[in-house]
Amino acid sequence: MSAALVPLASLSQIERTPSGEDGLPADLEDDLKAFGCKLIHQAGILLKQKQVAVATAQILFHRFWFVTSMKQFGIGDVGMGALYLASKLEECPLRMRDLINVYDLLLQRATHTLALHSSPNANPDFKYAPMSYFGTTFYDLKDALVVAEMQILKRLGFNVHVVLPYGTLVNYLRVLGLTSREDACTRAWGYLNDALQTPVYALYAIPTIVSAAILLTTRHLHISLPSTPPNCWWDLFDAAWEDVWCVCGYIMRLYRDRDMVERVRVVGMVGKKEVRRWLEENVAEQ
């Protein structure tokens, strides 16, 4: 398939993201993207949505932040819009009301998590309070969903073509003779799903990402494959070693230990207002 059909971020977009230009640190930006993708994934599970739609939504979500700053749009709103749009693209549309209800639950749970760490007397048991359809919350979320879907289409230039990696993974595992190893297939598939929380699908071609998932799998399961030049297995798939290793780094970063301050900070920056407040308090000090 022609690479022109799968839009990837340019070097200038990678070096100077819109959020970074507004003063947001790169590590915090990556953590916010990962949390936004987790919300998409959780919403997909609760809505019993197909994995292809959820994966497509996460990839569109990452592409969006290479052309737009988190100071302008919240990760919660854009995630909701990306899932709604992806469900249409994959021909498994969702009811707008169902999506709004699920995201309201997820946002309330995030607020509850913040309350637990800010107040020692807070009730540790989360209880969802359904919104009133005659109140403002539903209509605010509905407006945010419509605007987010429109902005994704507009800022990506209606180029929302997405290639998913799962079929490529199966073919590569067959070539390498690993399809008989159920543990290897499961782990590699899991790495591809985890990689959706990182921006690699907006940075690298699918063969590179799949090769990285296979490399991590073979390393962790101690599976030996030809890895000595000039007989390197990733060369079969036209994947450069430097790119494969970089993708591995993106994926492994997800598994690092985070302290409670980091976790709470990300949960508290789901909306654009919270991001703007953080920038005012921290960028001004610098």
Protein Blocks (a to p, Z undefined) as FASTA:
>chain_A
ZZklmccddfklmmmgfklmnopafklmmmmmmmmmmmmmmmmmmnopafklmmmmmmmm
mmmmmmbcfklpcfklmmmmmmmmmmmmnopacdfklmmmmmmmmmmmmmmmmmmmmpmk
bcfbdcdddddfkbmklmmmmmmmmmmmmmmmmmnoopacccdfklmmmmmmmmnopmmm
mklmmmmmmmmmmmmmpcklmmbcfklmmmmmmmmmmmmnopacdfbdfbdfklmnopaf
klmmmmmmmmmmmmpccdfklmmmmmmmmbmklmmmmmmmmmmmZZ
